[in-house]
Amino acid sequence: MAITIYSLCTLTSLACAWLLLGSYRRTGHRLLFWSGASFVALTVNNVFLMLDKVVFPDYYLLPVRQVSALVAMLLLLYGLIYEKE
């Protein structure tokens, strides 16, 4: 059951990233780019979560997951603060 939930979370964040970056390509609004980049990093975070909990349960991947989540939030925060539009 856990693999199903982790997979659905990963696919959802990937779909959000795909849609946001596609909208950025069409409109050129930079906030869409930063939001899409944040969701790409969140997708990577979800992949690390699945690897940590399902594939390699004996390895401690929490620091890697935390760094990827931090990168995702910093990308979004940068876009929210420094984009004027």
Phi and psi in radians as a Rosetta constraint file:
Dihedral C 1 N 2 CA 2 C 2 CIRCULARHARMONIC -1.116 0.35
Dihedral N 2 CA 2 C 2 N 3 CIRCULARHARMONIC -0.703 0.35
Dihedral C 2 N 3 CA 3 C 3 CIRCULARHARMONIC -1.083 0.35
Dihedral N 3 CA 3 C 3 N 4 CIRCULARHARMONIC -0.601 0.35
Dihedral C 3 N 4 CA 4 C 4 CIRCULARHARMONIC -1.163 0.35
Dihedral N 4 CA 4 C 4 N 5 CIRCULARHARMONIC -0.787 0.35
Dihedral C 4 N 5 CA 5 C 5 CIRCULARHARMONIC -1.159 0.35
Dihedral N 5 CA 5 C 5 N 6 CIRCULARHARMONIC -0.791 0.35
Dihedral C 5 N 6 CA 6 C 6 CIRCULARHARMONIC -1.090 0.35
Dihedral N 6 CA 6 C 6 N 7 CIRCULARHARMONIC -0.684 0.35
Dihedral C 6 N 7 CA 7 C 7 CIRCULARHARMONIC -1.166 0.35
Dihedral N 7 CA 7 C 7 N 8 CIRCULARHARMONIC -0.735 0.35
Dihedral C 7 N 8 CA 8 C 8 CIRCULARHARMONIC -1.144 0.35
Dihedral N 8 CA 8 C 8 N 9 CIRCULARHARMONIC -0.670 0.35
Dihedral C 8 N 9 CA 9 C 9 CIRCULARHARMONIC -1.122 0.35
Dihedral N 9 CA 9 C 9 N 10 CIRCULARHARMONIC -0.720 0.35
Dihedral C 9 N 10 CA 10 C 10 CIRCULARHARMONIC -1.138 0.35
Dihedral N 10 CA 10 C 10 N 11 CIRCULARHARMONIC -0.771 0.35
Dihedral C 10 N 11 CA 11 C 11 CIRCULARHARMONIC -1.153 0.35
Dihedral N 11 CA 11 C 11 N 12 CIRCULARHARMONIC -0.617 0.35
Dihedral C 11 N 12 CA 12 C 12 CIRCULARHARMONIC -1.165 0.35
Dihedral N 12 CA 12 C 12 N 13 CIRCULARHARMONIC -0.782 0.35
Dihedral C 12 N 13 CA 13 C 13 CIRCULARHARMONIC -1.200 0.35
Dihedral N 13 CA 13 C 13 N 14 CIRCULARHARMONIC -0.565 0.35
Dihedral C 13 N 14 CA 14 C 14 CIRCULARHARMONIC -1.162 0.35
Dihedral N 14 CA 14 C 14 N 15 CIRCULARHARMONIC -0.710 0.35
Dihedral C 14 N 15 CA 15 C 15 CIRCULARHARMONIC -1.127 0.35
Dihedral N 15 CA 15 C 15 N 16 CIRCULARHARMONIC -0.710 0.35
Dihedral C 15 N 16 CA 16 C 16 CIRCULARHARMONIC -1.093 0.35
Dihedral N 16 CA 16 C 16 N 17 CIRCULARHARMONIC -0.765 0.35
Dihedral C 16 N 17 CA 17 C 17 CIRCULARHARMONIC -1.083 0.35
Dihedral N 17 CA 17 C 17 N 18 CIRCULARHARMONIC -0.771 0.35
Dihedral C 17 N 18 CA 18 C 18 CIRCULARHARMONIC -1.044 0.35
Dihedral N 18 CA 18 C 18 N 19 CIRCULARHARMONIC -0.819 0.35
Dihedral C 18 N 19 CA 19 C 19 CIRCULARHARMONIC -1.180 0.35
Dihedral N 19 CA 19 C 19 N 20 CIRCULARHARMONIC -0.729 0.35
Dihedral C 19 N 20 CA 20 C 20 CIRCULARHARMONIC -1.159 0.35
Dihedral N 20 CA 20 C 20 N 21 CIRCULARHARMONIC -0.759 0.35
Dihedral C 20 N 21 CA 21 C 21 CIRCULARHARMONIC -1.237 0.35
Dihedral N 21 CA 21 C 21 N 22 CIRCULARHARMONIC -0.555 0.35
Dihedral C 21 N 22 CA 22 C 22 CIRCULARHARMONIC -1.146 0.35
Dihedral N 22 CA 22 C 22 N 23 CIRCULARHARMONIC -0.705 0.35
Dihedral C 22 N 23 CA 23 C 23 CIRCULARHARMONIC -1.153 0.35
Dihedral N 23 CA 23 C 23 N 24 CIRCULARHARMONIC -0.637 0.35
Dihedral C 23 N 24 CA 24 C 24 CIRCULARHARMONIC -1.105 0.35
Dihedral N 24 CA 24 C 24 N 25 CIRCULARHARMONIC -0.720 0.35
Dihedral C 24 N 25 CA 25 C 25 CIRCULARHARMONIC -1.106 0.35
Dihedral N 25 CA 25 C 25 N 26 CIRCULARHARMONIC -0.622 0.35
Dihedral C 25 N 26 CA 26 C 26 CIRCULARHARMONIC -1.348 0.35
Dihedral N 26 CA 26 C 26 N 27 CIRCULARHARMONIC -0.713 0.35
Dihedral C 26 N 27 CA 27 C 27 CIRCULARHARMONIC -1.783 0.35
Dihedral N 27 CA 27 C 27 N 28 CIRCULARHARMONIC -0.548 0.35
Dihedral C 27 N 28 CA 28 C 28 CIRCULARHARMONIC 1.443 0.35
Dihedral N 28 CA 28 C 28 N 29 CIRCULARHARMONIC 0.156 0.35
Dihedral C 28 N 29 CA 29 C 29 CIRCULARHARMONIC -1.289 0.35
Dihedral N 29 CA 29 C 29 N 30 CIRCULARHARMONIC 2.131 0.35
Dihedral C 29 N 30 CA 30 C 30 CIRCULARHARMONIC -1.220 0.35
Dihedral N 30 CA 30 C 30 N 31 CIRCULARHARMONIC -0.435 0.35
Dihedral C 30 N 31 CA 31 C 31 CIRCULARHARMONIC -1.135 0.35
Dihedral N 31 CA 31 C 31 N 32 CIRCULARHARMONIC -0.558 0.35
Dihedral C 31 N 32 CA 32 C 32 CIRCULARHARMONIC -1.126 0.35
Dihedral N 32 CA 32 C 32 N 33 CIRCULARHARMONIC -0.643 0.35
Dihedral C 32 N 33 CA 33 C 33 CIRCULARHARMONIC -1.108 0.35
Dihedral N 33 CA 33 C 33 N 34 CIRCULARHARMONIC -0.836 0.35
Dihedral C 33 N 34 CA 34 C 34 CIRCULARHARMONIC -1.157 0.35
Dihedral N 34 CA 34 C 34 N 35 CIRCULARHARMONIC -0.638 0.35
Dihedral C 34 N 35 CA 35 C 35 CIRCULARHARMONIC -1.158 0.35
Dihedral N 35 CA 35 C 35 N 36 CIRCULARHARMONIC -0.735 0.35
Dihedral C 35 N 36 CA 36 C 36 CIRCULARHARMONIC -1.122 0.35
Dihedral N 36 CA 36 C 36 N 37 CIRCULARHARMONIC -0.721 0.35
Dihedral C 36 N 37 CA 37 C 37 CIRCULARHARMONIC -1.115 0.35
Dihedral N 37 CA 37 C 37 N 38 CIRCULARHARMONIC -0.644 0.35
Dihedral C 37 N 38 CA 38 C 38 CIRCULARHARMONIC -1.105 0.35
Dihedral N 38 CA 38 C 38 N 39 CIRCULARHARMONIC -0.734 0.35
Dihedral C 38 N 39 CA 39 C 39 CIRCULARHARMONIC -1.248 0.35
Dihedral N 39 CA 39 C 39 N 40 CIRCULARHARMONIC -0.478 0.35
Dihedral C 39 N 40 CA 40 C 40 CIRCULARHARMONIC -1.107 0.35
Dihedral N 40 CA 40 C 40 N 41 CIRCULARHARMONIC -0.785 0.35
Dihedral C 40 N 41 CA 41 C 41 CIRCULARHARMONIC -1.154 0.35
Dihedral N 41 CA 41 C 41 N 42 CIRCULARHARMONIC -0.609 0.35
Dihedral C 41 N 42 CA 42 C 42 CIRCULARHARMONIC -1.183 0.35
Dihedral N 42 CA 42 C 42 N 43 CIRCULARHARMONIC -0.581 0.35
Dihedral C 42 N 43 CA 43 C 43 CIRCULARHARMONIC -1.111 0.35
Dihedral N 43 CA 43 C 43 N 44 CIRCULARHARMONIC -0.761 0.35
Dihedral C 43 N 44 CA 44 C 44 CIRCULARHARMONIC -1.072 0.35
Dihedral N 44 CA 44 C 44 N 45 CIRCULARHARMONIC -0.704 0.35
Dihedral C 44 N 45 CA 45 C 45 CIRCULARHARMONIC -1.063 0.35
Dihedral N 45 CA 45 C 45 N 46 CIRCULARHARMONIC -0.733 0.35
Dihedral C 45 N 46 CA 46 C 46 CIRCULARHARMONIC -1.177 0.35
Dihedral N 46 CA 46 C 46 N 47 CIRCULARHARMONIC -0.599 0.35
Dihedral C 46 N 47 CA 47 C 47 CIRCULARHARMONIC -1.139 0.35
Dihedral N 47 CA 47 C 47 N 48 CIRCULARHARMONIC -0.761 0.35
Dihedral C 47 N 48 CA 48 C 48 CIRCULARHARMONIC -1.103 0.35
Dihedral N 48 CA 48 C 48 N 49 CIRCULARHARMONIC -0.638 0.35
Dihedral C 48 N 49 CA 49 C 49 CIRCULARHARMONIC -1.081 0.35
Dihedral N 49 CA 49 C 49 N 50 CIRCULARHARMONIC -0.779 0.35
Dihedral C 49 N 50 CA 50 C 50 CIRCULARHARMONIC -1.129 0.35
Dihedral N 50 CA 50 C 50 N 51 CIRCULARHARMONIC -0.717 0.35
Dihedral C 50 N 51 CA 51 C 51 CIRCULARHARMONIC -1.105 0.35
Dihedral N 51 CA 51 C 51 N 52 CIRCULARHARMONIC -0.709 0.35
Dihedral C 51 N 52 CA 52 C 52 CIRCULARHARMONIC -1.187 0.35
Dihedral N 52 CA 52 C 52 N 53 CIRCULARHARMONIC -0.772 0.35
Dihedral C 52 N 53 CA 53 C 53 CIRCULARHARMONIC -1.571 0.35
Dihedral N 53 CA 53 C 53 N 54 CIRCULARHARMONIC -0.527 0.35
Dihedral C 53 N 54 CA 54 C 54 CIRCULARHARMONIC -1.920 0.35
Dihedral N 54 CA 54 C 54 N 55 CIRCULARHARMONIC -0.900 0.35
Dihedral C 54 N 55 CA 55 C 55 CIRCULARHARMONIC -1.383 0.35
Dihedral N 55 CA 55 C 55 N 56 CIRCULARHARMONIC -0.838 0.35
Dihedral C 55 N 56 CA 56 C 56 CIRCULARHARMONIC -2.134 0.35
Dihedral N 56 CA 56 C 56 N 57 CIRCULARHARMONIC 1.223 0.35
Dihedral C 56 N 57 CA 57 C 57 CIRCULARHARMONIC -1.187 0.35
Dihedral N 57 CA 57 C 57 N 58 CIRCULARHARMONIC -0.292 0.35
Dihedral C 57 N 58 CA 58 C 58 CIRCULARHARMONIC -1.474 0.35
Dihedral N 58 CA 58 C 58 N 59 CIRCULARHARMONIC -0.265 0.35
Dihedral C 58 N 59 CA 59 C 59 CIRCULARHARMONIC -1.662 0.35
Dihedral N 59 CA 59 C 59 N 60 CIRCULARHARMONIC 2.599 0.35
Dihedral C 59 N 60 CA 60 C 60 CIRCULARHARMONIC -1.747 0.35
Dihedral N 60 CA 60 C 60 N 61 CIRCULARHARMONIC 1.700 0.35
Dihedral C 60 N 61 CA 61 C 61 CIRCULARHARMONIC -1.818 0.35
Dihedral N 61 CA 61 C 61 N 62 CIRCULARHARMONIC 0.237 0.35
Dihedral C 61 N 62 CA 62 C 62 CIRCULARHARMONIC -1.032 0.35
Dihedral N 62 CA 62 C 62 N 63 CIRCULARHARMONIC -0.757 0.35
Dihedral C 62 N 63 CA 63 C 63 CIRCULARHARMONIC -1.075 0.35
Dihedral N 63 CA 63 C 63 N 64 CIRCULARHARMONIC -0.645 0.35
Dihedral C 63 N 64 CA 64 C 64 CIRCULARHARMONIC -1.157 0.35
Dihedral N 64 CA 64 C 64 N 65 CIRCULARHARMONIC -0.730 0.35
Dihedral C 64 N 65 CA 65 C 65 CIRCULARHARMONIC -1.128 0.35
Dihedral N 65 CA 65 C 65 N 66 CIRCULARHARMONIC -0.697 0.35
Dihedral C 65 N 66 CA 66 C 66 CIRCULARHARMONIC -1.180 0.35
Dihedral N 66 CA 66 C 66 N 67 CIRCULARHARMONIC -0.668 0.35
Dihedral C 66 N 67 CA 67 C 67 CIRCULARHARMONIC -1.148 0.35
Dihedral N 67 CA 67 C 67 N 68 CIRCULARHARMONIC -0.730 0.35
Dihedral C 67 N 68 CA 68 C 68 CIRCULARHARMONIC -1.167 0.35
Dihedral N 68 CA 68 C 68 N 69 CIRCULARHARMONIC -0.639 0.35
Dihedral C 68 N 69 CA 69 C 69 CIRCULARHARMONIC -1.183 0.35
Dihedral N 69 CA 69 C 69 N 70 CIRCULARHARMONIC -0.670 0.35
Dihedral C 69 N 70 CA 70 C 70 CIRCULARHARMONIC -1.118 0.35
Dihedral N 70 CA 70 C 70 N 71 CIRCULARHARMONIC -0.749 0.35
Dihedral C 70 N 71 CA 71 C 71 CIRCULARHARMONIC -1.065 0.35
Dihedral N 71 CA 71 C 71 N 72 CIRCULARHARMONIC -0.733 0.35
Dihedral C 71 N 72 CA 72 C 72 CIRCULARHARMONIC -1.072 0.35
Dihedral N 72 CA 72 C 72 N 73 CIRCULARHARMONIC -0.793 0.35
Dihedral C 72 N 73 CA 73 C 73 CIRCULARHARMONIC -1.227 0.35
Dihedral N 73 CA 73 C 73 N 74 CIRCULARHARMONIC -0.623 0.35
Dihedral C 73 N 74 CA 74 C 74 CIRCULARHARMONIC -1.169 0.35
Dihedral N 74 CA 74 C 74 N 75 CIRCULARHARMONIC -0.658 0.35
Dihedral C 74 N 75 CA 75 C 75 CIRCULARHARMONIC -1.086 0.35
Dihedral N 75 CA 75 C 75 N 76 CIRCULARHARMONIC -0.792 0.35
Dihedral C 75 N 76 CA 76 C 76 CIRCULARHARMONIC -1.164 0.35
Dihedral N 76 CA 76 C 76 N 77 CIRCULARHARMONIC -0.735 0.35
Dihedral C 76 N 77 CA 77 C 77 CIRCULARHARMONIC -1.108 0.35
Dihedral N 77 CA 77 C 77 N 78 CIRCULARHARMONIC -0.729 0.35
Dihedral C 77 N 78 CA 78 C 78 CIRCULARHARMONIC -1.056 0.35
Dihedral N 78 CA 78 C 78 N 79 CIRCULARHARMONIC -0.799 0.35
Dihedral C 78 N 79 CA 79 C 79 CIRCULARHARMONIC -1.104 0.35
Dihedral N 79 CA 79 C 79 N 80 CIRCULARHARMONIC -0.687 0.35
Dihedral C 79 N 80 CA 80 C 80 CIRCULARHARMONIC -1.221 0.35
Dihedral N 80 CA 80 C 80 N 81 CIRCULARHARMONIC -0.575 0.35
Dihedral C 80 N 81 CA 81 C 81 CIRCULARHARMONIC -1.465 0.35
Dihedral N 81 CA 81 C 81 N 82 CIRCULARHARMONIC -0.773 0.35
Dihedral C 81 N 82 CA 82 C 82 CIRCULARHARMONIC -1.722 0.35
Dihedral N 82 CA 82 C 82 N 83 CIRCULARHARMONIC -0.098 0.35
Dihedral C 82 N 83 CA 83 C 83 CIRCULARHARMONIC -1.601 0.35
Dihedral N 83 CA 83 C 83 N 84 CIRCULARHARMONIC 2.183 0.35
Dihedral C 83 N 84 CA 84 C 84 CIRCULARHARMONIC -1.470 0.35
Dihedral N 84 CA 84 C 84 N 85 CIRCULARHARMONIC -0.444 0.35
